[in-house]
Amino acid sequence: MKTNVEKKRQKLINKLIFFNVYKKEDKTLYELPLSSLENEYKRYKLQNHPHGEFGSIQWI
């Protein structure tokens, strides 16, 4: 049975793979600690959020 930490790591890895992220600093996602995976996911989530700076609807 997987622990909650292992489950959370796997979910984050799957989400990052969805963003086409497979490595960070020459390490595979499976080699990274949970905190690094969380930070990387937050970074990609902010970059690709529909209301973010680049993807938002702009009134001209």
PDB file of N, H, CA, C and O in Angstrom:
ATOM      1  N   MET A   1       0.842  -1.190   0.000  1.00  0.00           N
ATOM      2  CA  MET A   1       0.000   0.000   0.000  1.00  0.00           C
ATOM      3  C   MET A   1       0.883   1.248   0.000  1.00  0.00           C
ATOM      4  O   MET A   1       1.830   1.350   0.779  1.00  0.00           O
ATOM      5  N   LYS A   2       0.563   2.189  -0.878  1.00  0.00           N
ATOM      6  H   LYS A   2      -0.207   2.107  -1.511  1.00  0.00           H
ATOM      7  CA  LYS A   2       1.341   3.411  -0.963  1.00  0.00           C
ATOM      8  C   LYS A   2       0.961   4.363   0.159  1.00  0.00           C
ATOM      9  O   LYS A   2      -0.186   4.414   0.600  1.00  0.00           O
ATOM     10  N   THR A   3       1.948   5.108   0.601  1.00  0.00           N
ATOM     11  H   THR A   3       2.881   5.067   0.242  1.00  0.00           H
ATOM     12  CA  THR A   3       1.669   6.124   1.606  1.00  0.00           C
ATOM     13  C   THR A   3       1.084   7.352   0.919  1.00  0.00           C
ATOM     14  O   THR A   3       1.124   7.471  -0.305  1.00  0.00           O
ATOM     15  N   ASN A   4       0.548   8.249   1.711  1.00  0.00           N
ATOM     16  H   ASN A   4       0.515   8.152   2.705  1.00  0.00           H
ATOM     17  CA  ASN A   4      -0.028   9.478   1.159  1.00  0.00           C
ATOM     18  C   ASN A   4       1.024  10.310   0.436  1.00  0.00           C
ATOM     19  O   ASN A   4       0.726  10.942  -0.577  1.00  0.00           O
ATOM     20  N   VAL A   5       2.241  10.314   0.944  1.00  0.00           N
ATOM     21  H   VAL A   5       2.484   9.800   1.767  1.00  0.00           H
ATOM     22  CA  VAL A   5       3.320  11.079   0.314  1.00  0.00           C
ATOM     23  C   VAL A   5       3.622  10.508  -1.064  1.00  0.00           C
ATOM     24  O   VAL A   5       3.789  11.261  -2.024  1.00  0.00           O
ATOM     25  N   GLU A   6       3.692   9.194  -1.168  1.00  0.00           N
ATOM     26  H   GLU A   6       3.556   8.583  -0.389  1.00  0.00           H
ATOM     27  CA  GLU A   6       3.961   8.561  -2.460  1.00  0.00           C
ATOM     28  C   GLU A   6       2.835   8.827  -3.454  1.00  0.00           C
ATOM     29  O   GLU A   6       3.087   9.045  -4.639  1.00  0.00           O
ATOM     30  N   LYS A   7       1.607   8.809  -2.976  1.00  0.00           N
ATOM     31  H   LYS A   7       1.403   8.632  -2.013  1.00  0.00           H
ATOM     32  CA  LYS A   7       0.463   9.095  -3.833  1.00  0.00           C
ATOM     33  C   LYS A   7       0.515  10.540  -4.332  1.00  0.00           C
ATOM     34  O   LYS A   7       0.259  10.809  -5.505  1.00  0.00           O
ATOM     35  N   LYS A   8       0.845  11.455  -3.436  1.00  0.00           N
ATOM     36  H   LYS A   8       1.052  11.236  -2.483  1.00  0.00           H
ATOM     37  CA  LYS A   8       0.926  12.866  -3.799  1.00  0.00           C
ATOM     38  C   LYS A   8       2.045  13.097  -4.815  1.00  0.00           C
ATOM     39  O   LYS A   8       1.872  13.844  -5.777  1.00  0.00           O
ATOM     40  N   ARG A   9       3.202  12.445  -4.593  1.00  0.00           N
ATOM     41  H   ARG A   9       3.342  11.838  -3.811  1.00  0.00           H
ATOM     42  CA  ARG A   9       4.313  12.555  -5.540  1.00  0.00           C
ATOM     43  C   ARG A   9       3.878  12.082  -6.926  1.00  0.00           C
ATOM     44  O   ARG A   9       4.152  12.741  -7.928  1.00  0.00           O
ATOM     45  N   GLN A  10       3.203  10.943  -6.975  1.00  0.00           N
ATOM     46  H   GLN A  10       2.980  10.407  -6.160  1.00  0.00           H
ATOM     47  CA  GLN A  10       2.783  10.380  -8.256  1.00  0.00           C
ATOM     48  C   GLN A  10       1.796  11.294  -8.962  1.00  0.00           C
ATOM     49  O   GLN A  10       1.876  11.462 -10.179  1.00  0.00           O
ATOM     50  N   LYS A  11       0.858  11.894  -8.217  1.00  0.00           N
ATOM     51  H   LYS A  11       0.793  11.757  -7.228  1.00  0.00           H
ATOM     52  CA  LYS A  11      -0.102  12.826  -8.814  1.00  0.00           C
ATOM     53  C   LYS A  11       0.609  14.034  -9.407  1.00  0.00           C
ATOM     54  O   LYS A  11       0.288  14.467 -10.514  1.00  0.00           O
ATOM     55  N   LEU A  12       1.572  14.578  -8.672  1.00  0.00           N
ATOM     56  H   LEU A  12       1.832  14.227  -7.773  1.00  0.00           H
ATOM     57  CA  LEU A  12       2.310  15.740  -9.167  1.00  0.00           C
ATOM     58  C   LEU A  12       3.132  15.376 -10.398  1.00  0.00           C
ATOM     59  O   LEU A  12       3.204  16.153 -11.350  1.00  0.00           O
ATOM     60  N   ILE A  13       3.744  14.216 -10.382  1.00  0.00           N
ATOM     61  H   ILE A  13       3.685  13.585  -9.608  1.00  0.00           H
ATOM     62  CA  ILE A  13       4.517  13.769 -11.541  1.00  0.00           C
ATOM     63  C   ILE A  13       3.606  13.645 -12.757  1.00  0.00           C
ATOM     64  O   ILE A  13       3.969  14.080 -13.849  1.00  0.00           O
ATOM     65  N   ASN A  14       2.446  13.065 -12.581  1.00  0.00           N
ATOM     66  H   ASN A  14       2.151  12.712 -11.693  1.00  0.00           H
ATOM     67  CA  ASN A  14       1.495  12.938 -13.690  1.00  0.00           C
ATOM     68  C   ASN A  14       1.057  14.297 -14.226  1.00  0.00           C
ATOM     69  O   ASN A  14       0.934  14.479 -15.437  1.00  0.00           O
ATOM     70  N   LYS A  15       0.824  15.241 -13.333  1.00  0.00           N
ATOM     71  H   LYS A  15       0.924  15.093 -12.349  1.00  0.00           H
ATOM     72  CA  LYS A  15       0.423  16.582 -13.755  1.00  0.00           C
ATOM     73  C   LYS A  15       1.551  17.282 -14.499  1.00  0.00           C
ATOM     74  O   LYS A  15       1.306  17.962 -15.495  1.00  0.00           O
ATOM     75  N   LEU A  16       2.778  17.122 -14.028  1.00  0.00           N
ATOM     76  H   LEU A  16       2.977  16.569 -13.219  1.00  0.00           H
ATOM     77  CA  LEU A  16       3.910  17.742 -14.710  1.00  0.00           C
ATOM     78  C   LEU A  16       4.138  17.114 -16.081  1.00  0.00           C
ATOM     79  O   LEU A  16       4.482  17.814 -17.033  1.00  0.00           O
ATOM     80  N   ILE A  17       3.951  15.816 -16.188  1.00  0.00           N
ATOM     81  H   ILE A  17       3.671  15.247 -15.415  1.00  0.00           H
ATOM     82  CA  ILE A  17       4.077  15.158 -17.485  1.00  0.00           C
ATOM     83  C   ILE A  17       3.025  15.710 -18.449  1.00  0.00           C
ATOM     84  O   ILE A  17       3.290  15.840 -19.644  1.00  0.00           O
ATOM     85  N   PHE A  18       1.848  16.031 -17.944  1.00  0.00           N
ATOM     86  H   PHE A  18       1.633  15.925 -16.973  1.00  0.00           H
ATOM     87  CA  PHE A  18       0.806  16.651 -18.770  1.00  0.00           C
ATOM     88  C   PHE A  18       1.303  17.976 -19.359  1.00  0.00           C
ATOM     89  O   PHE A  18       0.936  18.332 -20.479  1.00  0.00           O
ATOM     90  N   PHE A  19       2.134  18.705 -18.611  1.00  0.00           N
ATOM     91  H   PHE A  19       2.432  18.416 -17.701  1.00  0.00           H
ATOM     92  CA  PHE A  19       2.727  19.957 -19.087  1.00  0.00           C
ATOM     93  C   PHE A  19       4.001  19.710 -19.899  1.00  0.00           C
ATOM     94  O   PHE A  19       4.734  20.651 -20.201  1.00  0.00           O
ATOM     95  N   ASN A  20       4.264  18.461 -20.248  1.00  0.00           N
ATOM     96  H   ASN A  20       3.668  17.696 -20.002  1.00  0.00           H
ATOM     97  CA  ASN A  20       5.467  18.065 -20.996  1.00  0.00           C
ATOM     98  C   ASN A  20       6.757  18.334 -20.239  1.00  0.00           C
ATOM     99  O   ASN A  20       7.780  18.654 -20.845  1.00  0.00           O
ATOM    100  N   VAL A  21       6.718  18.207 -18.931  1.00  0.00           N
ATOM    101  H   VAL A  21       5.887  17.947 -18.438  1.00  0.00           H
ATOM    102  CA  VAL A  21       7.907  18.337 -18.092  1.00  0.00           C
ATOM    103  C   VAL A  21       8.310  16.931 -17.689  1.00  0.00           C
ATOM    104  O   VAL A  21       7.547  16.205 -17.053  1.00  0.00           O
ATOM    105  N   TYR A  22       9.535  16.558 -18.075  1.00  0.00           N
ATOM    106  H   TYR A  22      10.155  17.148 -18.592  1.00  0.00           H
ATOM    107  CA  TYR A  22      10.016  15.215 -17.768  1.00  0.00           C
ATOM    108  C   TYR A  22      11.279  15.235 -16.917  1.00  0.00           C
ATOM    109  O   TYR A  22      11.606  14.264 -16.233  1.00  0.00           O
ATOM    110  N   LYS A  23      11.980  16.363 -16.975  1.00  0.00           N
ATOM    111  H   LYS A  23      11.715  17.151 -17.530  1.00  0.00           H
ATOM    112  CA  LYS A  23      13.235  16.485 -16.228  1.00  0.00           C
ATOM    113  C   LYS A  23      13.351  17.886 -15.656  1.00  0.00           C
ATOM    114  O   LYS A  23      12.739  18.834 -16.147  1.00  0.00           O
ATOM    115  N   LYS A  24      14.150  17.991 -14.609  1.00  0.00           N
ATOM    116  H   LYS A  24      14.648  17.221 -14.210  1.00  0.00           H
ATOM    117  CA  LYS A  24      14.505  19.291 -14.053  1.00  0.00           C
ATOM    118  C   LYS A  24      15.951  19.195 -13.614  1.00  0.00           C
ATOM    119  O   LYS A  24      16.319  18.350 -12.798  1.00  0.00           O
ATOM    120  N   GLU A  25      16.755  20.071 -14.169  1.00  0.00           N
ATOM    121  H   GLU A  25      16.456  20.757 -14.833  1.00  0.00           H
ATOM    122  CA  GLU A  25      18.183  20.101 -13.838  1.00  0.00           C
ATOM    123  C   GLU A  25      18.828  18.728 -14.009  1.00  0.00           C
ATOM    124  O   GLU A  25      19.530  18.251 -13.118  1.00  0.00           O
ATOM    125  N   ASP A  26      18.588  18.104 -15.148  1.00  0.00           N
ATOM    126  H   ASP A  26      18.018  18.492 -15.872  1.00  0.00           H
ATOM    127  CA  ASP A  26      19.156  16.793 -15.506  1.00  0.00           C
ATOM    128  C   ASP A  26      18.732  15.655 -14.585  1.00  0.00           C
ATOM    129  O   ASP A  26      19.389  14.614 -14.554  1.00  0.00           O
ATOM    130  N   LYS A  27      17.661  15.830 -13.845  1.00  0.00           N
ATOM    131  H   LYS A  27      17.127  16.675 -13.870  1.00  0.00           H
ATOM    132  CA  LYS A  27      17.112  14.756 -13.017  1.00  0.00           C
ATOM    133  C   LYS A  27      15.707  14.455 -13.504  1.00  0.00           C
ATOM    134  O   LYS A  27      14.960  15.364 -13.868  1.00  0.00           O
ATOM    135  N   THR A  28      15.349  13.187 -13.511  1.00  0.00           N
ATOM    136  H   THR A  28      15.956  12.449 -13.216  1.00  0.00           H
ATOM    137  CA  THR A  28      13.979  12.839 -13.868  1.00  0.00           C
ATOM    138  C   THR A  28      13.057  13.224 -12.713  1.00  0.00           C
ATOM    139  O   THR A  28      13.509  13.408 -11.583  1.00  0.00           O
ATOM    140  N   LEU A  29      11.788  13.341 -13.000  1.00  0.00           N
ATOM    141  H   LEU A  29      11.421  13.191 -13.918  1.00  0.00           H
ATOM    142  CA  LEU A  29      10.823  13.718 -11.969  1.00  0.00           C
ATOM    143  C   LEU A  29      10.801  12.713 -10.821  1.00  0.00           C
ATOM    144  O   LEU A  29      10.567  13.084  -9.671  1.00  0.00           O
ATOM    145  N   TYR A  30      11.042  11.461 -11.130  1.00  0.00           N
ATOM    146  H   TYR A  30      11.233  11.160 -12.064  1.00  0.00           H
ATOM    147  CA  TYR A  30      11.019  10.424 -10.097  1.00  0.00           C
ATOM    148  C   TYR A  30      12.183  10.538  -9.111  1.00  0.00           C
ATOM    149  O   TYR A  30      12.143   9.951  -8.030  1.00  0.00           O
ATOM    150  N   GLU A  31      13.217  11.293  -9.484  1.00  0.00           N
ATOM    151  H   GLU A  31      13.249  11.770 -10.363  1.00  0.00           H
ATOM    152  CA  GLU A  31      14.365  11.485  -8.603  1.00  0.00           C
ATOM    153  C   GLU A  31      14.215  12.694  -7.689  1.00  0.00           C
ATOM    154  O   GLU A  31      14.985  12.857  -6.742  1.00  0.00           O
ATOM    155  N   LEU A  32      13.237  13.532  -7.964  1.00  0.00           N
ATOM    156  H   LEU A  32      12.611  13.399  -8.732  1.00  0.00           H
ATOM    157  CA  LEU A  32      13.072  14.771  -7.206  1.00  0.00           C
ATOM    158  C   LEU A  32      12.279  14.546  -5.927  1.00  0.00           C
ATOM    159  O   LEU A  32      11.391  13.695  -5.885  1.00  0.00           O
ATOM    160  N   PRO A  33      12.600  15.309  -4.878  1.00  0.00           N
ATOM    161  CA  PRO A  33      11.802  15.221  -3.642  1.00  0.00           C
ATOM    162  C   PRO A  33      10.440  15.896  -3.831  1.00  0.00           C
ATOM    163  O   PRO A  33      10.241  16.665  -4.771  1.00  0.00           O
ATOM    164  N   LEU A  34       9.541  15.604  -2.954  1.00  0.00           N
ATOM    165  H   LEU A  34       9.703  14.979  -2.191  1.00  0.00           H
ATOM    166  CA  LEU A  34       8.179  16.134  -3.033  1.00  0.00           C
ATOM    167  C   LEU A  34       8.167  17.660  -3.083  1.00  0.00           C
ATOM    168  O   LEU A  34       7.405  18.241  -3.856  1.00  0.00           O
ATOM    169  N   SER A  35       8.983  18.306  -2.287  1.00  0.00           N
ATOM    170  H   SER A  35       9.602  17.833  -1.660  1.00  0.00           H
ATOM    171  CA  SER A  35       8.983  19.778  -2.253  1.00  0.00           C
ATOM    172  C   SER A  35       9.362  20.364  -3.616  1.00  0.00           C
ATOM    173  O   SER A  35       8.779  21.363  -4.037  1.00  0.00           O
ATOM    174  N   SER A  36      10.320  19.764  -4.302  1.00  0.00           N
ATOM    175  H   SER A  36      10.793  18.953  -3.960  1.00  0.00           H
ATOM    176  CA  SER A  36      10.710  20.245  -5.635  1.00  0.00           C
ATOM    177  C   SER A  36       9.593  20.036  -6.639  1.00  0.00           C
ATOM    178  O   SER A  36       9.349  20.892  -7.490  1.00  0.00           O
ATOM    179  N   LEU A  37       8.917  18.907  -6.545  1.00  0.00           N
ATOM    180  H   LEU A  37       9.115  18.211  -5.854  1.00  0.00           H
ATOM    181  CA  LEU A  37       7.794  18.642  -7.443  1.00  0.00           C
ATOM    182  C   LEU A  37       6.669  19.646  -7.215  1.00  0.00           C
ATOM    183  O   LEU A  37       6.063  20.134  -8.169  1.00  0.00           O
ATOM    184  N   GLU A  38       6.393  19.953  -5.950  1.00  0.00           N
ATOM    185  H   GLU A  38       6.886  19.556  -5.175  1.00  0.00           H
ATOM    186  CA  GLU A  38       5.345  20.931  -5.634  1.00  0.00           C
ATOM    187  C   GLU A  38       5.696  22.299  -6.185  1.00  0.00           C
ATOM    188  O   GLU A  38       4.844  22.968  -6.770  1.00  0.00           O
ATOM    189  N   ASN A  39       6.936  22.725  -6.008  1.00  0.00           N
ATOM    190  H   ASN A  39       7.629  22.182  -5.533  1.00  0.00           H
ATOM    191  CA  ASN A  39       7.361  24.032  -6.512  1.00  0.00           C
ATOM    192  C   ASN A  39       7.302  24.091  -8.031  1.00  0.00           C
ATOM    193  O   ASN A  39       6.865  25.092  -8.598  1.00  0.00           O
ATOM    194  N   GLU A  40       7.731  23.043  -8.682  1.00  0.00           N
ATOM    195  H   GLU A  40       8.087  22.229  -8.222  1.00  0.00           H
ATOM    196  CA  GLU A  40       7.708  23.005 -10.144  1.00  0.00           C
ATOM    197  C   GLU A  40       6.279  23.034 -10.665  1.00  0.00           C
ATOM    198  O   GLU A  40       5.991  23.722 -11.645  1.00  0.00           O
ATOM    199  N   TYR A  41       5.380  22.293 -10.020  1.00  0.00           N
ATOM    200  H   TYR A  41       5.614  21.734  -9.224  1.00  0.00           H
ATOM    201  CA  TYR A  41       3.984  22.299 -10.443  1.00  0.00           C
ATOM    202  C   TYR A  41       3.349  23.674 -10.250  1.00  0.00           C
ATOM    203  O   TYR A  41       2.614  24.146 -11.117  1.00  0.00           O
ATOM    204  N   LYS A  42       3.629  24.312  -9.122  1.00  0.00           N
ATOM    205  H   LYS A  42       4.226  23.929  -8.418  1.00  0.00           H
ATOM    206  CA  LYS A  42       3.096  25.659  -8.873  1.00  0.00           C
ATOM    207  C   LYS A  42       3.567  26.633  -9.948  1.00  0.00           C
ATOM    208  O   LYS A  42       2.800  27.476 -10.413  1.00  0.00           O
ATOM    209  N   ARG A  43       4.827  26.510 -10.335  1.00  0.00           N
ATOM    210  H   ARG A  43       5.450  25.825  -9.957  1.00  0.00           H
ATOM    211  CA  ARG A  43       5.395  27.396 -11.352  1.00  0.00           C
ATOM    212  C   ARG A  43       4.678  27.206 -12.688  1.00  0.00           C
ATOM    213  O   ARG A  43       4.310  28.188 -13.332  1.00  0.00           O
ATOM    214  N   TYR A  44       4.477  25.975 -13.108  1.00  0.00           N
ATOM    215  H   TYR A  44       4.776  25.177 -12.585  1.00  0.00           H
ATOM    216  CA  TYR A  44       3.792  25.720 -14.372  1.00  0.00           C
ATOM    217  C   TYR A  44       2.323  26.080 -14.300  1.00  0.00           C
ATOM    218  O   TYR A  44       1.751  26.537 -15.290  1.00  0.00           O
ATOM    219  N   LYS A  45       1.712  25.887 -13.168  1.00  0.00           N
ATOM    220  H   LYS A  45       2.176  25.516 -12.364  1.00  0.00           H
ATOM    221  CA  LYS A  45       0.303  26.226 -13.003  1.00  0.00           C
ATOM    222  C   LYS A  45       0.104  27.738 -13.129  1.00  0.00           C
ATOM    223  O   LYS A  45      -0.854  28.188 -13.759  1.00  0.00           O
ATOM    224  N   LEU A  46       0.998  28.514 -12.539  1.00  0.00           N
ATOM    225  H   LEU A  46       1.776  28.149 -12.027  1.00  0.00           H
ATOM    226  CA  LEU A  46       0.905  29.974 -12.647  1.00  0.00           C
ATOM    227  C   LEU A  46       1.140  30.441 -14.075  1.00  0.00           C
ATOM    228  O   LEU A  46       0.472  31.362 -14.546  1.00  0.00           O
ATOM    229  N   GLN A  47       2.084  29.812 -14.768  1.00  0.00           N
ATOM    230  H   GLN A  47       2.626  29.064 -14.385  1.00  0.00           H
ATOM    231  CA  GLN A  47       2.387  30.208 -16.147  1.00  0.00           C
ATOM    232  C   GLN A  47       1.235  29.905 -17.094  1.00  0.00           C
ATOM    233  O   GLN A  47       1.019  30.639 -18.058  1.00  0.00           O
ATOM    234  N   ASN A  48       0.501  28.844 -16.836  1.00  0.00           N
ATOM    235  H   ASN A  48       0.676  28.248 -16.053  1.00  0.00           H
ATOM    236  CA  ASN A  48      -0.524  28.393 -17.758  1.00  0.00           C
ATOM    237  C   ASN A  48      -1.946  28.647 -17.281  1.00  0.00           C
ATOM    238  O   ASN A  48      -2.897  28.155 -17.889  1.00  0.00           O
ATOM    239  N   HIS A  49      -2.104  29.397 -16.219  1.00  0.00           N
ATOM    240  H   HIS A  49      -1.332  29.796 -15.725  1.00  0.00           H
ATOM    241  CA  HIS A  49      -3.438  29.687 -15.685  1.00  0.00           C
ATOM    242  C   HIS A  49      -4.170  30.614 -16.656  1.00  0.00           C
ATOM    243  O   HIS A  49      -3.573  31.570 -17.151  1.00  0.00           O
ATOM    244  N   PRO A  50      -5.445  30.356 -16.940  1.00  0.00           N
ATOM    245  CA  PRO A  50      -6.175  31.174 -17.922  1.00  0.00           C
ATOM    246  C   PRO A  50      -6.329  32.632 -17.510  1.00  0.00           C
ATOM    247  O   PRO A  50      -6.558  33.486 -18.366  1.00  0.00           O
ATOM    248  N   HIS A  51      -6.212  32.936 -16.232  1.00  0.00           N
ATOM    249  H   HIS A  51      -6.026  32.242 -15.536  1.00  0.00           H
ATOM    250  CA  HIS A  51      -6.333  34.321 -15.787  1.00  0.00           C
ATOM    251  C   HIS A  51      -4.971  34.918 -15.477  1.00  0.00           C
ATOM    252  O   HIS A  51      -4.877  35.994 -14.887  1.00  0.00           O
ATOM    253  N   GLY A  52      -3.923  34.220 -15.874  1.00  0.00           N
ATOM    254  H   GLY A  52      -4.000  33.345 -16.353  1.00  0.00           H
ATOM    255  CA  GLY A  52      -2.578  34.716 -15.648  1.00  0.00           C
ATOM    256  C   GLY A  52      -2.250  35.857 -16.583  1.00  0.00           C
ATOM    257  O   GLY A  52      -3.072  36.244 -17.413  1.00  0.00           O
ATOM    258  N   GLU A  53      -1.082  36.382 -16.454  1.00  0.00           N
ATOM    259  H   GLU A  53      -0.414  36.067 -15.780  1.00  0.00           H
ATOM    260  CA  GLU A  53      -0.660  37.562 -17.200  1.00  0.00           C
ATOM    261  C   GLU A  53      -0.673  37.328 -18.707  1.00  0.00           C
ATOM    262  O   GLU A  53      -1.107  38.208 -19.450  1.00  0.00           O
ATOM    263  N   PHE A  54      -0.215  36.181 -19.179  1.00  0.00           N
ATOM    264  H   PHE A  54       0.137  35.466 -18.576  1.00  0.00           H
ATOM    265  CA  PHE A  54      -0.064  35.957 -20.608  1.00  0.00           C
ATOM    266  C   PHE A  54      -1.280  35.303 -21.242  1.00  0.00           C
ATOM    267  O   PHE A  54      -1.514  35.491 -22.436  1.00  0.00           O
ATOM    268  N   GLY A  55      -2.058  34.545 -20.489  1.00  0.00           N
ATOM    269  H   GLY A  55      -1.868  34.393 -19.519  1.00  0.00           H
ATOM    270  CA  GLY A  55      -3.171  33.833 -21.072  1.00  0.00           C
ATOM    271  C   GLY A  55      -4.522  34.481 -20.832  1.00  0.00           C
ATOM    272  O   GLY A  55      -5.552  33.942 -21.235  1.00  0.00           O
ATOM    273  N   SER A  56      -4.525  35.629 -20.181  1.00  0.00           N
ATOM    274  H   SER A  56      -3.687  36.067 -19.854  1.00  0.00           H
ATOM    275  CA  SER A  56      -5.802  36.233 -19.817  1.00  0.00           C
ATOM    276  C   SER A  56      -6.392  37.030 -20.969  1.00  0.00           C
ATOM    277  O   SER A  56      -5.698  37.406 -21.913  1.00  0.00           O
ATOM    278  N   ILE A  57      -7.678  37.274 -20.867  1.00  0.00           N
ATOM    279  H   ILE A  57      -8.242  36.969 -20.100  1.00  0.00           H
ATOM    280  CA  ILE A  57      -8.354  38.111 -21.858  1.00  0.00           C
ATOM    281  C   ILE A  57      -8.041  39.553 -21.525  1.00  0.00           C
ATOM    282  O   ILE A  57      -8.188  39.986 -20.382  1.00  0.00           O
ATOM    283  N   GLN A  58      -7.612  40.287 -22.524  1.00  0.00           N
ATOM    284  H   GLN A  58      -7.492  39.935 -23.452  1.00  0.00           H
ATOM    285  CA  GLN A  58      -7.223  41.673 -22.323  1.00  0.00           C
ATOM    286  C   GLN A  58      -8.215  42.590 -23.032  1.00  0.00           C
ATOM    287  O   GLN A  58      -8.553  42.351 -24.191  1.00  0.00           O
ATOM    288  N   TRP A  59      -8.679  43.618 -22.364  1.00  0.00           N
ATOM    289  H   TRP A  59      -8.405  43.813 -21.422  1.00  0.00           H
ATOM    290  CA  TRP A  59      -9.537  44.637 -22.983  1.00  0.00           C
ATOM    291  C   TRP A  59      -8.642  45.720 -23.563  1.00  0.00           C
ATOM    292  O   TRP A  59      -7.730  46.219 -22.904  1.00  0.00           O
ATOM    293  N   ILE A  60      -8.920  46.062 -24.788  1.00  0.00           N
ATOM    294  H   ILE A  60      -9.660  45.656 -25.323  1.00  0.00           H
ATOM    295  CA  ILE A  60      -8.102  47.101 -25.455  1.00  0.00           C
ATOM    296  C   ILE A  60      -8.927  48.349 -25.620  1.00  0.00           C
ATOM    297  O   ILE A  60      -8.439  49.345 -26.155  1.00  0.00           O
TER     298      ILE A  60
END
